[in-house]
Amino acid sequence: MTTRGVTMAGLGALLAAGAGGAKAASPIAEVLCAPRAELVRKLEGQYGEVRRGVGLNGPDRVMELWSSPRSGDWTLVMSYASGTACIVAMGEDWQPLEPPPA
């Protein structure tokens, strides 16, 4: 596990403790969630990630792709109209693609 993975696991434990340590009913329930502003501060400040793309996922959800040009780490975040954002996937070795010719 990378250093980032260990740190994100620590963030997950912290968020789970804040949620009262409730047991997850399914793997998707173990997604890391926090107020969006807090999550963005962590992605930008601690991991050096920048938002690379966004897309709508229903009337009240935005899917955001974040990545770090320095480390190659990437994070997929679902942001909700309520102000909550959840990390739904993350990985390493992000490779940006050139846009197709017009």
N, C-alpha and C positions, 0 to 999 in steps of 0.2 A: 504494500500500500504506500502511495506517495505521501510526502509530508502534508500536502493539501488534503488528501483523503483522511489522514489522521485528524487534522484540524476540523474538517467538515464533520467527521464522526463526533468530535467533541461538541461542535455546534448542535448537532442532532440530539446529543444527550442533554445539553442545556435546554433546548427547546422542549424536549420530552419532559424534563423535570418541571419546567414552567407550566406544562399542560397537566400537571398532577400525576405524572407517571402512568397515565392510562395505557392499558394494553391495546395494541393495534389488532383490529379484527382481520386485516388482510395486509399483504405487503404494500399496497398502494396507500394504506392508512399510515405507513411509516414515513411518508414524504415529509421533508423538512419545511415547515411553514413559519413565517414571521411577518411582522408589519413590513410592507414593501420598502419603505425608506430605510429601515434597519438592514434588510437583506441587500439592498443596493449599496449602502455604505460598506458592508462587508465585502461584496464582490469587487467594488472599485478600489477601496482602500487597502484591504488585506491581500487580495488576490490579483490586483492589477487588471481586472477584466473590464472590458467595455462592451456595451450593447451593440451587437452586430446585425440583428434583424428582429422584426416583430411580425406577428400575424394574429388576426382575430380568431377566436375559438368560441364562438357564440356571442350573444349580445353583451355579456358582462365579464368576458375573460380575454386576456391577451397573452399569447405565448411569446416569450422573449428568449433570444439566444445571446448569451454572453460568452466572450472568450478573451484569453490573455495572449497578446501578440508575443510576449516575452517567454512564457512557460509553455504555451500550447494547451493549457487547461481550458475546458469549456463547461458551461452550465446552462441547462434548459430550465427556464422559470415560467410558471403559470401565475399571472397576476390577475387578481379579481377586483371588481368594482368596489368591493368592501374595503380595499386597502391592504388586504392580505396577499402575500406572494408565497409560492411554494416551489422548492427545487424538486423537479420531477425526474431529472437525469443529470449526470455529470460525467466527465471523462477527461482524457488527455490526448495530446497530439492532434489538436484541431488544425486542419489544413483548409484555408480559405480558397475558394475557386474564383477564377476570373469570370466576369459576366460574359454570357454568350454575345457574339457580334450582333449588332442591331440589324 
